[in-house]
C-alpha cells in the first residue's frame, strides 16, 4: 500500500478520535474505535488517549511505523454524535474509506440543538426537578424561569469563552440570586427547592459517570483527570451559590 494511503488512514483515525473525545466519549471507546478502524484496513496500531491529547502509531507490513499526535482543545457533551460515530465503527464493512471520511465530516458539522430547544429543555428539566424535590406550583414556575435565565447565561458564556470554572461559578451565583429574588417578593416561601432544582442543570453527571467508567476500564490517568474536573466544577458551583446565599441572607 502507498504511503499516501497510510497517511490517509492515520488522519482518518485522528479525526475519528478527535470527534469522539470532543463530544464527551469515554477514553476507552476512543482508543477501541481507533484501533478497530486501523485494523480494518490491515494495519497494526497502538493508541493512547487522554482528555486533551490522542497519540496514534500505525505499523505497516514492512514494520515501518508512522505516528500522529492530535491535541483536543474543546469538550462538550453530545451523546448523539458519539452514538453516530460508534455506529459507523460497528458497520465498517459497509463503507469505503471516502464514504467514511464524508460521514465523519457530516457528523462533525451537524449543528447541536438550537438555543430554543436547549432553553426549553433547561426550563422543563429545572421545573420538574422541583416536583422531584417536593416543591409546590410556585417552585415549579420559579424553577422554570430560572432555567430559562441560566440558558441565556450559558449561551453568553460560550460566546465569550468564559471557561468551565467561571461559567459554573457565575451560573450558580445567578441561579441562587434569582431564587432569592422570588423569595423576597413572596412568590415562593423557601428558596432552597428552586436553587437545588436549577443547579441540577449545572451538575456534571455525564462527566462523573464517564470518569467512573474510565477508571473501571483501567484508564486511570484519564479517569482521575476527569474526576478532578468534576470536583472542580462541583466546587465552583458550591462557591458561587455560597457567595449568593451569604450576600442575600446578610
N, C-alpha and C positions, 0 to 999 in steps of 0.2 A: 504493500500500500504506500501511496505517496506521502511525503512529509506534510503537504497541504491538507490531506485528509486527516492525518493525525492531529494537526493543529486545530482543524475544524471540530473534531470530536472533543478535544480538550476544552475549546472555547464553549462548545455547547454544554458540556458538563459544568463549566463555571457558571454559565447563565442559569442553568437549572438550579444549582445550589444557591446562587445569589437570590433567585426568585423565591425559593422556599424559605431561606433564612430571613429575608426582608419582610415576609408575611407571617412570621411567628411560628414557623415549623420547629419541631424538636430537632436537635442536632443529629441524633441517631438516624432520623428519617432523611436528613440531608446527605449524610455520609452513605447510607444504604442506596439512596436513589442515584447518586453519582456513580457509585461502584457498579450498580446494575446497568446503567446506561453505557458505561465504557466497556463492560464485559460483553454486552450485547453486540458491540461492533468488533469484538475479537481481540481486545487488548486486556492486559493486566493493569491493575491500578491500586493506588493507595490514596486515601483521602483523610485529611484531618481538618475538622471544622470547629470553630468556636463561635461565640455570638457576633464577633466582628471580623472574622477572617476565615477564608477557606483555602487550604493548600491541597493541590491535586497533583499526583505524579502518574504518568502513563508510560507503560513499558511495552514496546512493540516486539515482534517476533525475533528481531535481531538483538534483543536485550538492550536496546537504546532507550534511554529514559528522558522524557521531557516533563517539565513541571509548570504549574500555573499557580499564581497567588492572587486571590481576589479579596479586596477589602469591602466590607459591608458597612455602610455608613448610616443607614437608616433602618428602623424596625417599626413595624406596626402589626396589628393582628387582623388578618384577613383569611379566615379558615376556608373560605370558598375557593380562593386561589390555590391554597395548599392542597385542597381536595382535587382540583382540576389537574394540577401537576402530578400528583400521586396517581391519578387515573391514567395519565399519559404513560407513566413509567410501567404501570401494570399491563399496559397494552402496547408495549414497544414493537411487537411483531406486526402491528397493523400500519406502521408508519415508516416512510423513508426519512433519511436524515433532513432533507429540505423541509418536509412536512412537519417534522418535529420542531425545527427552528421557527417555522411560521406560527405553529400553535403556541410555542412558548412566548413568542413576541406578542401574539394576540392576548394571551392571559396577562402578560405584564402590563399591556396598555389598557386593559379593562379598567374602567372607572370604578372607584369604590362607591358605596351608597351615597346618594345626594344628601345635601345638608338637610333638606326637608325630611327625608326618611330617617336620617340619623337623629334629628331633633325629635321626631315623633317617637322613635324607639326609646330615646332617653326619657321623654315625658312619661310614656307608658310604663317603662321599667321602674322609674322612681316612684310613681304614684301607686303601682301595685305592690312595690316593696313596703309601702306604708301600711297596706292591708295586712301583709305578712307580719308586720311588727305591731299588729292590733291597733292601728290608728283609726281615726274616725273620718267622716266625709271631708272635714276641713283639712286634715292632714293630707288626704288624697289630693285635694285641689292645690294646696301649697307645694306639695312634692312635685306635682305635675308642672307647676310654674317654675320651680327651682330647676327641674330637669331641662326645661327649655332654655333658661338663662345659662346653665352650665354648658349647653350645646353651643351657644353663641361664644362663650369664653374659649372653649376648646378649639373652635374654628379660628378664632383670632390668634390663639397661641400657636397653632400650626403655621399660620401665615408668617408670624414674626419669629418662628423657630425658637420658642422660649426655653425649650429643654424640659426633660422629664421632671426634674426636681421642682423647678419653679412653677411649672404647669400645675402640678398636683398641690403644691403649697398654696398658690393663689386660688386654685379652684376650690379647695376645701375651705379657704377663708371666705370666698364668695358664697358658697353653699350655706355655711353657718350664719353668715351675715343676713342672708335672705330669710332664713328660718327665724332669726331673732326679730327681723322686721315684721313678719307676720305675727309673731308673739306679742310685740309691743303695740300693735294696732288691734290686739284682742281677737284676731281672726282664728288663732289656734291657742289652746290652753297650755301646751307644752311643746317647746321647740325640738326636743330630742328626737322624736319619731321622724320629723321632716328632715332633720340633719342626717340621721343614720340612713334613711331611705335614699337620699340623694347622693350621699357619699359612696353608697354601694356602686354607683356608676364609675367611680374612680378606682375602686379596688382591683388590683391586677390579678384576677382569679386565673385567667388562662396562663399567664406567665408563671404563676406559682405551680399550677398543675404540670406545665412543661418542665419546670426545674426539677420536680419530683420524678418525672418520667425519665429525664436525662440522667439523674443520679442513679435511679434503679437500673437503667440500661448500662451503667458503667462509665458514662461520660461525666466524671466527677468535676473536672475543671469547668466545663460549661454549665453543669447543673448548679454548682456552688456560685458561679458568676451570676447566673440568672436569679438565684435565690437572694444574693446580695442586692441585686437590682430591685427585687420585690420588697425587701426590707427597707431600702432607701425610699421607695415610693410610699410604703406604709408610714415611714417616719415623717415624710414631708406632709402627708395628709393629716397626721396627728398634730404636727406643729402648726399648720395653717388653721386647722379647726380650733386648736387650743388658744391661739392668739385671738381669734374672733370671740370665743367664749369669754376669755379674760377681759376683752375690751367691752363687750356688751353687758357683762354682769357687774362691772365696777362703775 
